[in-house]
Amino acid sequence: MATDTFAVEVLPVLPDSDFLHSAPEDAGMMHQELIAKLGLPLGELWNLTALAADCRATGRWDSLLTVKPLHLTGGVGSPANATALR
């Protein structure tokens, strides 16, 4: 999941959020649920300016975005390593 915002979540957590009940120990924050329990990589504050400019110049807006985290045993984060294949 990628976003150009500083957090994937809506902050503060909404009172009717499903995550508020499924992750009460995390005060309803999704990060721990998505990363640790589902293995979903999260990307925040992506700079997509160059990709958008290339899409606009070529008229092609489709691509395959892949993210390969570093292979670290017990790691909880990784430097950005995203590639858009067009």
Solvent accessible surface area in square Angstrom, and as a share of the most:
residue,aa,sasa,rsa
1,M,105,0.47
2,A,48,0.37
3,T,30,0.18
4,D,102,0.53
5,T,66,0.38
6,F,145,0.60
7,A,14,0.11
8,V,29,0.17
9,E,16,0.07
10,V,98,0.56
11,L,79,0.39
12,P,117,0.73
13,V,36,0.20
14,L,93,0.46
15,P,111,0.70
16,D,117,0.61
17,S,25,0.16
18,D,118,0.61
19,F,56,0.23
20,L,57,0.28
21,H,140,0.62
22,S,64,0.42
23,A,0,0.00
24,P,90,0.57
25,E,123,0.55
26,D,30,0.16
27,A,69,0.54
28,G,2,0.02
29,M,54,0.24
30,M,36,0.16
31,H,49,0.22
32,Q,84,0.37
33,E,17,0.08
34,L,14,0.07
35,I,74,0.38
36,A,84,0.65
37,K,131,0.55
38,L,130,0.65
39,G,56,0.54
40,L,59,0.29
41,P,64,0.40
42,L,37,0.18
43,G,11,0.10
44,E,58,0.26
45,L,122,0.61
46,W,49,0.17
47,N,130,0.67
48,L,84,0.42
49,T,100,0.58
50,A,82,0.64
51,L,53,0.26
52,A,35,0.27
53,A,49,0.38
54,D,63,0.33
55,C,8,0.05
56,R,161,0.59
57,A,89,0.69
58,T,78,0.45
59,G,55,0.52
60,R,111,0.41
61,W,158,0.56
62,D,89,0.46
63,S,56,0.36
64,L,112,0.56
65,L,80,0.40
66,T,59,0.34
67,V,58,0.33
68,K,138,0.58
69,P,73,0.46
70,L,92,0.46
71,H,172,0.77
72,L,104,0.52
73,T,141,0.82
74,G,73,0.70
75,G,46,0.44
76,V,143,0.82
77,G,55,0.53
78,S,46,0.30
79,P,92,0.58
80,A,100,0.78
81,N,73,0.38
82,A,44,0.34
83,T,66,0.38
84,A,34,0.27
85,L,95,0.47
86,R,84,0.31
